[in-house]
Amino acid sequence: MEEENNKYKNKHGTFTGQAEDAEVNTPENIDYGDYENDSGEGEDAELPPQLRGLNWGAFFLGWIWGIAHNLLITLLTLIPYVGFIMNFVLLFKGNEWAWQNRRFKSVDHFKKVQRIWLIWGIIYFLFLLFVVGSWLFVAYMMLMTRSKVG
């Protein structure tokens, strides 16, 4: 049993939790096929197939997300009516535009960065719901108070 436990220790005697000869999936040894990291190279950059999909971080955070990804077109989200449509454009084109306009270390790095944007987007959305809900509640209570007084 002691010999079994020793194979999980590194050269300093610290427990590693895995055998030294076990293969660990790090961004360096994951096979992405013919993928070449050409992120940040503009329109010539080809989005890897595994990154196709929706970008909810871009949808929720619009122009803030766009500035961080060097996309000035996202400032259109600030224009009434146009902004509503532009958010849906970002939802569908966000991954492609982010890959083209910002340099990422790897596909996994891209996924991690976009997941962080998603989390902050959800937080921002929930905050807005709370603020608008609170405002509507206060307005309703004021209306009810006026109708009872008059």
N, C-alpha and C positions, 0 to 999 in steps of 0.2 A: 504494500500500500504506500509506503514511504517513497519508493521508486516512482510510482504512478504520480504522486504529488510533485516530485522534483522536476518532472518534465514540463510543468507549468510555471516554472520559475525562470527568470532571466538570469544573465550572468552575474548580477548583483545579489541574487537570492530573493528578489522581490517576486511575489505572486503575480503572474500576468493574466491568468484566467483562460489561457489557451496554449496549445502546444506551439513550440517555436516553428515547427514545420507547417503549421496550418496556414492556408492562404487567406489573407484578409482582403476584402474588397475595398480598396481605396480608389480615389479618382484616377490614380496612375495606372492601375492594372485592370480596370473594367474595360471590356471590349465593346466599343461603340460601333463596330463595323468600319465602314469607310469614312467615318466622321473626321473632319479636320476642323480644328478650332479657328474659325475665321470671324469670330464675333468682333464687333467694333469696326468692321471694314466697310461699312456703308451698305449700299444696295447689292454689292457683290457677295455679301455674306449670305450663305445658305443656311437656313434654319434646320438643325438636325430633326429628323422625323419624330423622335421621342419628345420634342418640345412643342409639337403642334397641339393646339388646344386653346382654351380660354384663359385670359389673364385677368383674374378678378381684382388683383391689386391695382392694375391700371384702371379698371372700371370704377372702383370705389374712390381712388385718390386722384384721378384725372391729371390735371395740370401739374400737381406736385410730383407725381410719379414721372410725368413727361420731362420735367426739368432735370430730374435726377438721371434720366436716360437720354439726355441731349435731344429731346424732341420738342421743338418750339411749336409745332402744329397743335400740340395738346392745349395750348393757350386758348384754342377755340372753345374749350369746355367752359370758359368764363362768359361766353356770349349766350344770352337767353335763347332758347329753342335750339340753336345750333349745338350748344353744349350737351343737351340731352342726347342728341343723335351721335355726337362725337364720343360720348362715354361708351356707347355700344360699338362704335368703330374700334375703340381702344380694347374693349373686351375681346373682340375677334382678331385684331391685328397686333395686340400688345406684345405678345411673345416674339413675333417676327421683328417688329420695330426695335424692341429692346436688344435683341441679338445683333441687329445690324448697327446700332448706334452706340453701344457700350461694350467695352471689353470685359469678358468673363474668363476665369481661369479654366473652367471646364463646364460640361453639361450639368454636373452635380452642383457646382458653384452657382450657376444660373438658377437652378431649381431652388436652392436655399435662399438666394437673394429675393426671388419672386415670392417665395412663401412668406418671408418677412414682410414684404409689401402687402400681401394678402392679410396677414394678421393685423397690421396697422390700419388697413382699409376697413376691416370689420370693426375694430375699435372705434375708428372715426365714424362709421355708419351708426353704430350703437349710441355713440355720444350725441350725434345729430337727432336720432330718434328720441332720446331722453330730453334734449333741449326743446324740440318741437312739441313733444308730448306734454312737457311741463308748461310750456307757453299756452297750449290749448286748454289744459286743465285750469290754469289761472284765469284765462279769458272766460271759460265756462262758469267758473265760480263767481266771477265778477258779474256776469250776466244774470245769474240766478239771484245774487244778492240785490241787484237793482230791481229785478222784477218783484221781489218780495216787499221792498221798501215802497215802491210806487203803487 
